Amino acid sequence: MVMGGVKKLAGTVAGKASDKVVSGA
């Protein structure tokens, strides 16, 4: 359960970061 939460959080952070890169480009 904890690992799933960490994975989800990491995925959200990575998604936001890639969104910034895409909009920046």
BADO-589759 format. One line per field, with one value per residue (C-alpha): chain; x, y, z. Coordinates in steps of 0.5 Angstrom, whole numbers, always signed. Example, Ala and Ser with C-alpha at 12.3 -4.5 7.8 and 13.67 -1.06 7.14 Angstrom:
zamar = (A;A)
px = (+25;+27)
py = (-9;-2)
pz = (+16;+14)
# end
This chain:
zamar = (A;A;A;A;A;A;A;A;A;A;A;A;A;A;A;A;A;A;A;A;A;A;A;A;A)
px = (+0;+5;+10;+3;+3;+10;+9;+3;+7;+13;+9;+5;+11;+14;+8;+8;+15;+14;+8;+13;+18;+12;+9;+16;+18)
py = (+0;+5;+3;+4;+11;+13;+10;+14;+21;+20;+19;+25;+29;+26;+28;+35;+36;+33;+38;+44;+41;+41;+47;+50;+48)
pz = (+0;+2;-4;-9;-6;-7;-14;-15;-12;-16;-23;-21;-20;-26;-30;-28;-29;-37;-37;-36;-41;-46;-45;-44;-51)
# end
